């Protein structure tokens, strides 16, 4: 162990040293020794061991008074928590650090300073409880850290204050909640070379999606200055989503999505002081507008950081929660902490509770949804944890942001709503651990919601959390996938909202049979593509301003459309990779296109848009050609730049063979050529002419997808939205079934894939039986109908098998 009795240097520490130096320091030592040699930068340091803390406690005769104090804690209502906490802290603060520990700290600090070519090295001093960061409990933010500590005197004070932080009110209560006996936990203190992220940026990274548990992505959050702002939730950070399977391939860009956060504040170090105190060494400043609109890392740095995170995860063989920092003096990235991700280690992904709102009301505000549940209750606006006693059990906390002082209060809330913070803020981490419904980063929650107002908080509608006025009705259903076998006929998903892709990837499936692009265009992009290609046609200044706001940061606004559409499709493709994802090119009707921002300046006014200017006829027309080119650019980016070649493309509402040829020619002009990089193009079978000319369509396209809704209404010549004739609408009609049967027969003859998208196979077991009997390759279902659909297919396959055996 060298010359020290109560100190271990990082190069002497491995992951098996948790009992001696706590989880945080054991992990730092492990990474310093194992990962530094393979190119991951970990700042050097040392740890004051738990043995040193125990000696401090023993030499100052603190055991009995501390034990007596903790024994007198009211563990039911915690009515005396603050007075007991204060007495415990005063006991420790008034005690002296033994000479032998002090001398060793001074010697180790001097040695570390010399190694880093400094007289008095700036260091970070972090508490590391000996039970901290165990796989079953996250002590996130429970213990104290001191940054920018300089000189031996300040360092000793910081170590002393770390000892004190073992007895903050929240740490005492947390240990009781997690069932750790009061004095079983000792504390180690890590002293680490300071990374000057105050002059650059820092943040956190998860090697698993923290909300859905999807394992193929790395989520990185970043802000300017110190990362405390992210952990505390004081800023809305930048966010990157990176795809692990293409991370090591230099030919592909693995960044699936980038989101520029507001990064409202920048935490920096205060001017150096000669004070012996470790406190007040950092200050929070307002971020300039220019820096708010700038990403805190370059794409190259995001990829480097992701590769490091992936290596750290492989080393520990489990999903990790990692802190990173960029030094503004040498422009280098560093990993400053890593711990196991604790929430999804416990989740059973085979049994899911599905929450669904049964009604809607006025939308009060929106933010980032945590989890996928719903809660309702009275809103309680709280300005600080000191007001916590105002919160009645089951009420909903509405506040600016939270920190660890809020933990005891958050346990009593049915939901948590904050103005600030991202997916890795304190409120988000605690909400996940507690399983509490939470929406963070709303911006205006404390002004949009009134104190005492009845509200409903819904996280069941994707990654955007919605807060509605009043108590709304919802339903909860449980789905158990564990015993469900997969049928031979491939069950696939119909998917519109990319935000649900990671969650839905855990469902039993063989990929996505229909991804509707329209949802991404109307919900994320919002602008009519031609408004970006021919902006001169728009005369309304208000609309011009709205487009300018949405496309902020883009020199060419067309790239906004391309990037956002590519991100939406890439997230779905990544979620189900390497399974097929069949993305249908846009299939708005002209009246739906007109509803997009600027749309009224371009779209015709049609009597019957359902059978008007839609699908294939738009793509090669002089009218929409430029818009279709943007869609093609986005798909080229997904397949060729991001490497997501599991994406197949599909053409909707293609009335004639000529039209099919024109569309394929138009795609080729835009760089999407059938067969190149394995590109397959399917066609929707939804018009009787598609079936009558199926042989010719089969020569042109790589697969068929039967759209049973359109095919039914166009075969029977009825408007399915008309209540007067809706009783006639049925996929079971012999004429419709005859066309479906013929489509499958032609596909089999030409050896191309054929699937069906629609509600009928889940609603009608006999219709599923018909499709299975005919030998269809796949059936695609909406997520809420998938399990029932699979059950129907399995039953149909059993019956078919029995018939063959007979």
C-alpha positions in Angstrom: 0.0 0.0 0.0 3.1 2.3 -0.1 3.9 5.0 2.5 0.2 5.8 3.4 -2.0 4.1 6.0 -5.2 6.1 5.4 -4.8 7.0 1.8 -5.0 5.0 -1.4 -3.8 6.5 -4.7 -5.9 5.9 -7.7 -3.4 3.5 -9.2 -3.8 1.4 -6.1 -7.6 1.2 -6.3 -9.8 -1.3 -8.1 -13.6 -1.9 -8.3 -13.2 -4.5 -5.4 -12.3 -1.6 -3.0 -15.8 -0.4 -2.4 -15.6 -1.2 1.3 -12.4 0.8 1.6 -13.2 3.9 -0.6 -16.9 3.7 -1.6 -18.5 3.2 -5.0 -17.5 6.5 -6.6 -13.7 6.2 -5.7 -13.6 2.5 -6.5 -15.0 3.2 -9.9 -12.5 6.1 -10.5 -9.6 3.9 -9.5 -10.8 1.0 -11.7 -11.1 3.3 -14.7 -7.8 5.1 -14.0 -6.0 1.7 -14.0 -8.0 -0.2 -16.7 -9.3 2.4 -19.1 -6.6 5.1 -19.1 -4.2 2.7 -20.9 -6.8 2.2 -23.7 -7.1 5.9 -24.4 -9.9 7.1 -22.1 -8.8 10.2 -20.2 -9.4 9.9 -16.4 -7.9 12.7 -14.2 -5.5 11.3 -11.5 -6.1 11.5 -7.8 -6.3 9.7 -4.4 -8.8 8.7 -1.8 -8.9 9.2 2.0 -10.2 5.8 3.0 -13.2 4.8 5.1 -10.7 3.7 7.7 -9.5 7.3 8.0 -13.1 8.4 8.6 -13.6 5.7 11.3 -10.3 6.8 13.0 -11.6 10.4 13.0 -14.9 9.2 14.6 -13.0 7.1 17.2 -10.4 9.7 18.1 -13.1 12.3 18.7 -15.3 9.8 20.7 -18.2 10.4 18.3 -19.6 6.8 18.1 -21.9 6.8 21.1 -23.3 10.4 20.8 -24.0 9.8 17.1 -25.6 6.4 17.8 -27.8 7.9 20.5 -28.9 10.8 18.3 -29.9 8.5 15.4 -31.7 6.1 17.8 -34.0 9.0 18.8 -35.0 9.8 15.2 -38.8 9.7 14.7 -38.8 7.2 11.8 -42.6 7.5 11.2 -43.1 11.2 10.6 -39.5 12.5 10.7 -40.7 15.4 12.9 -37.3 15.8 14.6 -35.2 15.1 11.5 -33.8 18.6 11.1 -32.8 19.0 14.8 -31.1 15.6 14.9 -29.3 16.3 11.6 -28.1 19.7 12.9 -26.8 18.2 16.1 -25.0 15.4 14.3 -23.4 17.9 11.8 -22.3 20.1 14.7 -20.7 17.2 16.5 -18.6 16.3 13.4 -17.8 19.9 12.5 -16.5 20.7 16.0 -14.3 17.6 16.0 -10.6 17.7 14.8 -9.1 15.7 12.0 -6.3 13.6 13.6 -2.7 14.6 12.9 -1.8 11.4 11.1 -4.6 11.8 8.6 -3.9 15.5 8.1 -0.2 14.8 7.4 -1.0 12.1 4.9 -3.5 14.3 3.1 -0.9 17.1 2.8 1.8 14.7 1.5 -0.5 13.0 -1.1 -1.7 16.4 -2.3 1.8 17.7 -2.7 2.8 14.5 -4.6 -0.3 14.8 -6.9 0.5 18.5 -7.5 4.1 17.7 -8.6 2.9 14.9 -10.9 0.6 17.5 -12.6 3.4 20.1 -12.8 1.7 22.5 -10.3 2.6 24.0 -7.0 -0.9 24.1 -5.6 -3.0 21.9 -7.9 -6.7 22.8 -8.3 -8.7 19.7 -7.2 -12.3 18.4 -7.0 -13.1 16.9 -3.6 -16.0 14.4 -3.6 -17.7 12.3 -0.9 -18.0 8.6 -1.6 -20.1 6.6 0.8 -19.0 3.0 1.3 -22.5 1.8 0.2 -22.9 4.5 -2.5 -23.7 3.6 -6.0 -24.5 0.0 -5.3 -26.6 -1.6 -8.1 -29.8 -1.5 -6.0 -29.6 2.1 -4.7 -28.4 5.4 -6.3 -27.1 7.9 -3.8 -27.2 10.5 -6.5 -26.6 13.9 -5.0 -26.8 12.6 -1.4 -23.2 13.4 -0.5 -21.4 16.7 -1.0 -18.7 17.7 -3.5 -16.4 20.7 -3.5 -14.9 22.0 -6.7 -11.9 24.3 -7.5 -10.3 23.6 -4.1 -6.8 25.1 -4.0 -4.0 24.6 -1.3 -3.6 22.2 1.6 -5.7 24.3 4.1 -8.8 24.5 1.8 -8.4 20.8 1.0 -8.4 19.8 4.6 -11.6 21.9 5.2 -13.2 20.3 2.2 -12.4 16.7 3.5 -13.9 17.7 6.9 -17.1 19.0 5.2 -17.4 15.8 3.3 -17.4 13.9 6.6 -20.2 16.3 7.8 -22.2 15.6 4.6 -22.8 12.0 5.7 -25.3 13.5 8.2 -27.3 16.0 6.1 -31.0 15.6 6.7 -31.6 14.1 3.3 -28.7 11.6 3.7 -30.0 10.4 7.1 -33.5 9.9 5.7 -32.3 8.3 2.5 -30.3 5.7 4.4 -33.3 4.9 6.5 -35.5 4.6 3.4 -33.0 2.3 1.7 -32.7 0.2 4.9 -29.0 0.9 5.6 -28.3 0.8 9.3 -27.4 4.3 10.5 -23.7 3.8 11.4 -22.9 1.0 9.0 -22.0 3.5 6.3 -18.6 5.1 6.4 -17.3 7.8 4.1 -14.3 8.0 1.8 -13.2 11.3 0.2 -11.9 11.4 -3.3 -9.4 14.1 -4.3 -9.0 14.5 -8.1 -7.2 16.8 -10.5 -9.7 19.5 -11.5 -10.9 19.6 -15.1 -11.4 23.2 -16.1 -14.9 22.7 -17.6 -15.8 26.2 -16.3 -14.0 27.4 -19.4 -15.7 24.8 -21.7 -18.5 22.3 -21.1 -19.5 19.2 -19.2 -22.4 16.9 -18.6 -23.7 13.3 -18.2 -24.1 10.3 -20.4 -26.2 7.1 -20.1 -25.2 4.0 -22.0 -28.9 3.0 -22.1 -32.0 5.1 -22.8 -32.9 6.1 -19.2 -36.7 6.2 -19.9 -37.4 3.1 -22.1 -34.4 0.9 -21.2 -33.5 0.6 -24.9 -29.9 -0.7 -24.9 -28.6 0.2 -28.3 -28.3 4.0 -27.7 -26.1 6.3 -25.7 -27.8 9.5 -24.5 -25.5 12.5 -23.8 -26.5 15.7 -22.1 -24.2 18.8 -22.1 -24.1 22.4 -20.9 -21.6 25.2 -20.7 -19.5 25.3 -17.6 -19.8 22.9 -14.7 -22.2 20.0 -15.0 -23.8 20.7 -11.6 -26.3 22.8 -13.5 -27.5 19.6 -15.3 -27.6 17.5 -12.2 -29.5 20.2 -10.3 -31.9 20.8 -13.2 -31.1 24.5 -13.4 -30.7 24.3 -17.2 -32.3 22.6 -20.2 -29.2 20.9 -21.6 -28.1 19.9 -25.2 -29.0 16.3 -25.9 -27.5 13.8 -28.4 -28.7 10.3 -29.1 -26.0 8.0 -30.5 -26.5 4.6 -32.1 -24.1 1.9 -30.7 -24.1 -0.5 -33.7 -22.7 2.1 -36.1 -20.5 3.8 -33.6 -17.3 2.0 -34.5 -17.9 2.2 -38.3 -16.0 5.3 -39.7 -18.2 5.3 -42.8 -21.4 6.1 -40.9 -22.5 9.0 -38.7 -23.9 7.3 -35.5 -25.6 10.5 -34.2 -29.3 9.8 -34.5 -30.6 13.1 -33.1 -29.3 16.4 -31.8 -31.3 18.9 -29.7 -29.9 22.3 -28.8 -31.0 23.1 -25.2 -31.4 26.5 -23.7 -28.4 26.1 -21.4 -29.7 29.2 -19.4 -26.8 29.4 -17.0 -23.1 28.7 -17.0 -21.5 27.7 -13.7 -17.9 28.9 -13.3 -15.3 29.2 -10.5 -15.2 32.2 -8.3 -12.0 34.3 -8.2 -9.3 32.6 -6.1 -9.5 33.4 -2.4 -7.0 32.9 0.4 -9.8 31.7 2.6 -9.4 28.4 4.4 -13.1 27.6 3.7 -14.0 25.2 0.9 -17.4 26.9 0.4 -18.3 29.6 -2.2 -15.8 28.5 -4.8 -18.4 28.5 -7.6 -20.8 31.1 -9.1 -23.7 30.7 -11.6 -23.8 33.3 -14.5 -26.3 33.9 -17.3 -25.4 32.3 -20.6 -25.2 34.7 -23.6 -27.8 34.2 -26.3 -25.0 33.3 -28.8 -23.8 30.5 -26.6 -27.3 29.3 -25.8 -27.8 28.7 -29.6 -24.5 26.9 -29.9 -24.0 23.2 -29.1 -21.7 22.5 -26.1 -19.8 19.7 -28.0 -18.9 19.2 -31.7 -20.2 16.1 -33.5 -16.6 14.8 -33.5 -16.4 15.2 -29.7 -19.8 13.5 -29.3 -18.6 10.5 -31.2 -15.3 10.3 -29.2 -17.2 10.6 -26.0 -19.7 7.9 -27.1 -16.9 5.5 -28.0 -15.5 6.0 -24.5 -18.9 5.4 -22.9 -19.3 2.2 -24.9 -15.9 0.9 -23.8 -16.7 1.8 -20.1 -20.0 -0.2 -20.4 -18.2 -3.2 -22.0 -15.6 -3.0 -19.2 -18.2 -3.1 -16.4 -20.6 -5.4 -18.3 -23.6 -3.3 -17.4 -25.4 0.0 -18.4 -23.6 3.0 -16.9 -24.3 6.5 -15.8 -21.2 8.6 -16.6 -20.1 12.2 -15.9 -17.8 13.9 -18.5 -16.0 17.2 -18.6 -14.1 19.2 -21.3 -11.1 21.2 -20.2 -11.2 24.7 -21.7 -7.4 25.1 -21.3 -6.3 22.1 -23.3 -9.6 21.4 -25.1 -9.5 17.7 -24.0 -12.4 15.5 -22.9 -12.3 13.6 -19.6 -14.4 11.1 -17.8 -14.8 12.2 -14.1 -17.2 9.6 -12.8 -19.1 6.4 -13.7 -21.6 4.4 -11.8 -24.0 1.6 -12.7 -27.4 2.9 -14.0 -29.8 1.7 -11.3 -33.4 2.1 -12.7 -33.5 -0.4 -15.6 -31.4 -3.0 -13.8 -34.6 -3.7 -11.9 -37.2 -3.5 -14.7 -39.0 -6.5 -16.1 -39.5 -5.6 -19.7 -41.7 -8.6 -20.4 -44.6 -7.3 -18.4 -45.8 -3.8 -19.2 -48.5 -1.6 -17.8 -50.1 0.4 -20.7 -51.6 3.8 -19.7 -54.1 5.4 -22.0 -56.1 8.7 -21.6 -59.8 8.2 -22.3 -60.5 12.0 -22.6 -58.7 15.3 -23.2 -59.1 18.8 -22.0 -57.3 22.2 -22.2 -53.5 21.7 -22.5 -51.8 23.9 -19.8 -48.1 23.2 -20.5 -45.7 20.6 -21.9 -42.2 19.3 -21.1 -40.0 16.2 -21.2 -42.0 13.1 -20.1 -40.4 10.7 -17.6 -41.7 7.2 -18.0 -45.1 6.3 -19.5 -47.7 6.7 -16.7 -50.5 9.1 -15.9 -51.4 10.9 -12.6 -53.9 13.5 -11.5 -54.4 15.6 -8.4 -54.2 19.0 -6.9 -51.3 21.2 -8.0 -49.1 22.5 -5.2 -46.8 25.3 -6.2 -43.7 25.2 -4.0 -40.9 27.7 -4.2 -38.4 25.8 -2.0 -38.1 22.6 0.0 -38.8 24.6 3.2 -42.4 24.9 2.0 -42.6 21.0 1.8 -45.1 20.8 4.7 -47.7 22.5 2.5 -47.8 19.4 0.2 -50.5 16.9 1.1 -50.0 13.3 0.2 -51.1 12.6 -3.4 -50.8 16.3 -4.5 -48.6 17.2 -7.5 -45.4 19.3 -6.9 -45.1 22.2 -9.3 -41.8 24.1 -8.9 -38.9 25.7 -10.7 -36.4 22.9 -10.2 -35.4 20.4 -7.5 -32.2 19.3 -5.7 -31.5 16.5 -3.2 -33.1 18.6 -0.4 -36.4 17.9 -2.1 -36.1 14.1 -1.8 -38.2 13.5 1.3 -41.0 15.8 -0.2 -40.9 14.1 -3.6 -41.8 10.8 -2.1 -45.2 12.2 -1.0 -46.1 13.6 -4.4 -48.2 11.8 -7.0 -46.4 13.7 -9.8 -43.6 16.2 -10.2 -43.6 19.1 -12.7 -40.6 21.5 -13.1 -39.9 24.6 -15.2 -36.2 23.6 -15.7 -34.1 20.6 -16.2 -33.5 17.8 -18.7 -33.8 14.0 -18.8 -30.7 13.7 -16.5 -31.6 16.4 -14.0 -32.0 15.6 -10.3 -35.9 15.6 -10.6 -35.7 13.1 -13.5 -33.3 10.7 -11.7 -35.3 10.7 -8.5 -38.7 10.4 -10.3 -37.4 7.3 -12.3 -36.1 5.7 -9.1 -39.4 6.3 -7.2 -41.5 5.4 -10.3 -43.2 8.8 -10.0 -44.9 10.5 -12.9 -42.8 13.6 -13.8 -42.6 16.2 -16.5 -39.5 18.4 -16.5 -38.3 21.4 -18.4 -41.7 22.9 -19.0 -40.4 26.5 -18.9 -43.7 28.0 -17.6 -45.3 25.4 -15.3 -45.3 27.7 -12.2 -47.2 30.4 -14.2 -49.4 28.2 -16.4 -50.7 26.1 -13.5 -52.6 27.7 -10.6 -52.0 26.6 -7.0 -54.7 24.1 -5.9 -55.9 23.5 -9.5 -56.9 20.0 -10.4 -54.7 18.7 -13.2 -53.8 15.6 -15.0 -50.1 14.8 -15.9 -49.8 12.4 -18.8 -46.5 10.8 -19.8 -48.3 8.2 -21.9 -48.2 10.1 -25.2 -44.5 9.7 -26.1 -41.5 11.7 -24.9 -43.5 14.9 -24.6 -45.3 15.1 -21.2 -48.7 16.9 -21.3 -50.4 18.7 -18.4 -54.1 19.0 -18.8 -56.7 21.0 -16.9 -58.9 19.0 -14.5 -59.0 15.3 -13.5 -59.3 13.2 -16.6 -60.2 9.5 -16.9 -57.6 7.0 -18.1 -57.3 3.3 -18.2 -54.4 0.9 -17.4 -54.0 -2.5 -19.0 -51.3 -5.0 -18.3 -49.6 -6.9 -21.1 -47.4 -9.9 -20.3 -45.2 -10.9 -23.3 -43.1 -13.4 -21.4 -45.0 -16.6 -22.5 -46.0 -15.3 -26.0 -44.4 -17.4 -28.7 -43.7 -15.8 -32.1 -45.8 -17.0 -35.0 -44.3 -17.9 -38.5 -46.4 -15.1 -40.1 -44.3 -12.1 -39.1 -46.2 -9.7 -36.7 -45.0 -6.1 -37.4 -45.9 -2.7 -36.0 -47.7 0.3 -37.6 -45.9 3.3 -36.1 -46.5 7.0 -36.4 -44.8 8.6 -33.4 -40.9 8.1 -33.4 -40.9 9.1 -29.7 -42.5 5.8 -28.8 -40.1 3.7 -30.9 -37.6 2.7 -28.1 -40.4 1.7 -25.8 -42.3 -0.3 -28.5 -39.1 -2.1 -29.6 -39.5 -4.2 -26.4 -42.8 -5.5 -27.7 -42.7 -8.9 -29.5 -42.3 -8.0 -33.2 -40.5 -8.6 -36.5 -40.0 -5.0 -37.3 -42.2 -2.1 -38.6 -44.5 -2.8 -41.5 -45.6 0.8 -41.8 -43.9 3.9 -40.5 -46.1 6.9 -41.4 -43.9 9.9 -42.2 -46.9 12.3 -41.9 -46.7 12.3 -38.1 -43.1 13.5 -38.1 -43.9 16.2 -40.7 -46.9 17.5 -38.9 -45.7 17.2 -35.3 -41.9 17.9 -35.5 -41.3 19.7 -38.8 -44.7 21.6 -39.0 -43.7 23.5 -42.1 -45.0 22.7 -45.7 -41.9 21.6 -47.6 -42.6 24.0 -50.5 -42.6 26.9 -48.0 -38.9 26.0 -47.6 -38.2 25.6 -51.3 -40.2 28.6 -52.6 -40.5 31.0 -49.6 -41.1 34.0 -51.9 -44.7 32.9 -52.4 -45.6 33.6 -48.7 -46.9 37.1 -48.1 -48.0 36.8 -44.5 -45.2 38.3 -42.2 -46.5 36.3 -39.3 -46.0 33.0 -41.1 -42.6 34.1 -42.4 -41.6 34.9 -38.8 -42.9 31.5 -37.6 -40.8 29.7 -40.2 -37.7 31.7 -39.3 -38.1 30.7 -35.6 -38.4 27.0 -36.4 -35.5 27.0 -38.8 -33.2 29.1 -36.6 -29.6 28.0 -36.9 -30.0 26.7 -40.5 -28.3 28.7 -43.3 -30.5 26.8 -45.8 -34.0 26.2 -44.3 -34.4 23.2 -46.6 -31.8 21.4 -44.4 -34.2 21.8 -41.4 -36.8 19.6 -43.2 -34.1 17.1 -44.3 -32.5 16.8 -40.8 -35.7 16.5 -38.8 -37.3 13.9 -41.1 -34.0 11.9 -41.2 -33.9 12.0 -37.4 -37.5 10.8 -37.0 -37.0 7.8 -39.4 -33.5 7.1 -38.0 -34.8 6.7 -34.5 -37.4 4.2 -35.6 -34.8 2.3 -37.7 -32.4 2.2 -34.8 -35.0 1.1 -32.3 -35.9 -2.0 -34.4 -32.4 -2.6 -36.0 -31.6 -4.8 -37.8 -35.2 -5.7 -38.5 -37.0 -4.2 -41.5 -38.6 -0.7 -41.1 -40.8 0.1 -44.1 -41.1 3.9 -44.2 -43.9 5.1 -46.4 -43.2 8.4 -48.3 -45.6 11.2 -47.3 -49.3 10.4 -47.8 -51.1 13.6 -46.8 -54.2 14.6 -48.8 -54.1 18.2 -50.1 -56.4 19.5 -47.3 -54.0 18.0 -44.7 -50.9 19.5 -46.5 -52.7 22.9 -46.5 -52.8 22.7 -42.6 -49.0 22.8 -42.4 -47.4 26.2 -41.8 -47.5 28.1 -45.2 -49.5 25.2 -46.8 -52.4 27.4 -47.9 -50.1 29.2 -50.4 -49.4 26.0 -52.3 -52.2 23.5 -52.0 -55.2 23.2 -54.4 -58.7 23.3 -53.0 -60.2 19.9 -53.9 -63.7 18.6 -53.7 -62.7 15.1 -52.7 -59.1 15.0 -51.4 -59.3 11.3 -50.5 -59.2 10.3 -54.2 -57.5 13.5 -55.4 -54.0 14.8 -55.5 -52.2 12.4 -53.1 -49.4 9.8 -52.9 -47.5 8.9 -56.1 -49.2 11.5 -58.3 -47.6 14.3 -56.3 -44.0 13.0 -56.3 -43.2 13.4 -60.0 -45.5 16.5 -60.6 -44.0 19.9 -61.3 -46.1 21.1 -58.4 -44.5 19.0 -55.6 -41.3 17.7 -57.2 -39.1 19.9 -55.0 -40.8 18.8 -51.8 -40.4 15.1 -52.8 -36.7 15.8 -53.4 -36.4 16.8 -49.7 -38.0 13.6 -48.6 -35.5 11.7 -50.8 -32.6 13.6 -49.3 -33.7 12.7 -45.8 -34.0 9.0 -46.7 -30.6 9.1 -48.4 -29.1 10.5 -45.2 -30.7 7.8 -43.1 -29.5 4.9 -45.3 -26.2 6.1 -46.7 -24.8 8.5 -44.0 -26.2 6.9 -40.9 -25.9 3.3 -42.2 -29.5 2.3 -41.3 -30.0 0.1 -44.4 -32.8 -1.8 -42.7 -35.0 1.0 -44.0 -37.1 0.1 -47.0 -39.2 2.7 -48.7 -42.9 2.5 -49.8 -44.9 4.4 -52.3 -48.6 5.0 -51.4 -51.6 5.5 -53.7 -49.8 4.5 -57.0 -52.7 4.3 -59.5 -51.0 3.1 -62.7 -47.8 1.4 -63.9 -46.7 4.6 -65.6 -47.0 6.4 -62.3 -44.8 3.7 -60.6 -42.2 4.1 -63.3 -42.3 7.9 -63.0 -41.8 7.8 -59.2 -38.9 5.4 -59.4 -37.3 7.6 -62.0 -37.8 10.7 -59.8 -36.2 8.8 -56.8 -33.2 7.8 -59.0 -32.7 11.4 -60.0 -32.5 12.2 -56.2 -30.0 9.4 -55.6 -32.3 6.7 -54.4 -31.8 3.8 -56.8 -33.4 0.4 -56.3 -30.7 -2.2 -55.5 -27.9 0.3 -54.7 -26.9 -0.4 -51.0 -29.7 -3.0 -51.0 -32.4 -0.4 -51.4 -35.9 -2.0 -51.7 -39.0 0.0 -52.7 -42.4 -1.4 -51.9 -45.8 -0.3 -53.2 -49.1 0.0 -51.3 -51.9 -2.2 -52.7 -54.9 -0.1 -51.9 -56.7 0.6 -55.2 -58.4 -2.2 -57.3 -56.2 -1.2 -60.2 -53.1 -2.3 -58.1 -54.6 -5.8 -57.9 -55.8 -6.0 -61.5 -52.3 -5.0 -62.7 -50.5 -6.9 -59.9 -48.2 -8.8 -62.3 -46.9 -5.6 -63.8 -46.5 -3.9 -60.3 -44.6 -7.0 -59.1 -42.1 -6.5 -61.9 -41.6 -2.9 -60.9 -41.5 -3.1 -57.1 -39.7 -5.2 -54.4 -42.7 -5.9 -52.3 -46.4 -5.3 -51.7 -48.2 -3.9 -48.6 -52.0 -4.2 -48.6 -53.7 -1.2 -47.2 -57.0 -2.9 -46.2 -58.8 0.3 -45.2 -58.4 2.1 -48.6 -58.7 -1.1 -50.6 -62.1 -1.8 -48.9 -63.6 1.6 -49.4 -62.4 1.9 -53.0 -63.6 -1.7 -53.8 -67.0 -1.0 -52.3 -67.2 2.6 -53.5 -68.0 4.0 -50.1 -66.7 6.8 -47.9 -65.7 5.1 -44.6 -66.1 8.4 -42.8 -69.8 8.7 -43.7 -72.0 7.4 -40.9 -74.8 6.8 -43.5 -73.0 4.0 -45.3 -70.4 3.0 -42.7 -72.3 -0.2 -41.9 -71.3 -1.5 -45.3 -67.6 -1.1 -44.6 -66.1 -4.6 -44.1 -62.8 -6.2 -45.0 -64.7 -9.5 -44.8 -66.7 -8.6 -47.9 -66.1 -11.4 -50.5 -65.0 -8.8 -53.2 -62.3 -7.4 -50.9 -61.1 -10.8 -49.8 -61.0 -11.9 -53.4 -58.6 -8.9 -54.2 -56.4 -9.6 -51.2 -56.2 -13.3 -52.1 -55.1 -12.4 -55.7 -52.5 -10.0 -54.4 -50.9 -12.7 -52.2 -51.0 -15.2 -55.1 -49.2 -12.8 -57.4 -46.6 -11.9 -54.8 -45.9 -15.6 -54.2 -45.5 -16.2 -57.9 -43.0 -13.4 -58.3 -41.3 -14.3 -55.0 -41.7 -10.9 -53.5 -42.8 -10.1 -49.9 -46.4 -9.3 -49.2 -47.9 -7.9 -45.9 -51.1 -6.3 -44.7 -51.6 -3.2 -42.5 -54.9 -2.8 -40.8 -57.1 -3.3 -37.8 -59.1 -6.3 -39.0 -56.7 -9.1 -38.2 -56.7 -8.1 -34.5 -60.5 -7.4 -34.3 -61.6 -10.4 -36.3 -59.9 -13.8 -35.7 -61.6 -15.2 -38.8 -59.9 -12.5 -40.9 -56.5 -13.4 -39.4 -57.3 -17.1 -40.2 -58.0 -16.1 -43.9 -54.7 -14.3 -44.2 -52.7 -17.1 -42.7 -54.5 -19.7 -44.9 -53.5 -17.7 -47.9 -49.8 -17.6 -46.8 -49.3 -13.9 -46.2 -45.7 -13.0 -45.1 -46.5 -10.4 -42.4 -49.4 -8.6 -40.7 -48.8 -5.1 -39.2 -50.8 -3.9 -36.2 -51.2 -0.6 -34.2 -49.3 -1.0 -30.9 -52.5 -1.4 -28.8 -53.7 -4.2 -31.1 -50.4 -6.1 -31.4 -50.8 -8.7 -28.6 -54.4 -9.6 -29.6 -53.2 -9.8 -33.2 -50.4 -12.2 -32.4 -52.7 -14.4 -30.4 -55.1 -14.5 -33.4 -52.2 -15.4 -35.8 -51.0 -18.2 -33.4 -54.5 -19.7 -33.2 -54.9 -19.4 -37.0 -51.5 -21.2 -37.6 -52.5 -24.0 -35.2 -55.8 -24.5 -37.1 -54.0 -24.5 -40.4 -51.5 -27.0 -39.1 -54.3 -29.3 -37.9 -56.0 -29.1 -41.3 -52.8 -30.2 -43.0 -52.3 -33.1 -40.6 -55.8 -34.2 -41.2 
